[in-house]
Amino acid sequence: MTGKYRPPNGAEGDYFMERFCEQCTKDDVENNILCPIIAATYAFDVDDPHYPDEWQYYEGGLLTQPNAYRHACQCR
């Protein structure tokens, strides 16, 4: 499976956010800092051209280290 990734349910979404987004310095709700990637995943459908390209399945369908993770690590 390849293409843009969207968690299929709340449990997987929570796991994904804990694993890849929780430590992102570009997303700090308490200080009103919102990660544009996370915000766009809530605002747009996965088929919308504005849905972020950073959330992608890799070849073979494994989402082990999405582009969002690398994005987050670059801003620490």
N, C-alpha and C positions, 0 to 999 in steps of 0.2 A: 504494500500500500504506500502510495506517495501522495503528496498534496498537503493542503493546509489542515492543521490539527485543531479540533475543538473537543474538549472533554464531553463524552456522551451523557454523563450524569453528574450530579452534585458530589458524590463520593470521589469519583476520579478527578473532578475539578479541584476538590480540596487537597487531594494527594499531590496533584500537579503543582498547585500554588505553594504548598509546603515545601516540596522538593526543589522547585526551580525559582520561585518568585519571592519567597518570604524574606530573604536577606537582601533583596534588591534595594539599593539606596535611591533609586528613581521611583519608589513606591513607598511612601510613608504617610498613611492616611491621617495619623495623629497630628502631623505637621502640614497637612493639606498639600502634600506632594503626591501627584498621581502619575504612575508610569503610563506613558501614552500607549504602550503595547497592551497592557492589561485593560486599560479603558476602552481601546478599540475592540477588544474581543467581546466586551459586554455590549458595545454600541452597535456592532455590525454583525450580520450573518456571515457564516464562513464562506459563502459564495459571493459576498459583496467585494468589489475591488478594493475597498478601504479596510477590509479585514487584514490584520498584520501578516506580512510574509515571514516574520520571525518564528511563528508557530507552525512548523512543518513536520510531517512524517518523513523519516529517512527511508532510504531504499530497504525494502524488506518489511516495512511497517513498524520498525522499532523506533520508539520515541525515547531514547535513552539519554540524549543530551541535546535538547532542542536549541535552536538559535537564540531563543529568549534567554537561556542560561548564559550563553556567551555574552549577550548584550548586558545582562545584569553584572557579570563579573568585570566587565570593562569599566563600570562606573563606581566600583568600590574604592 
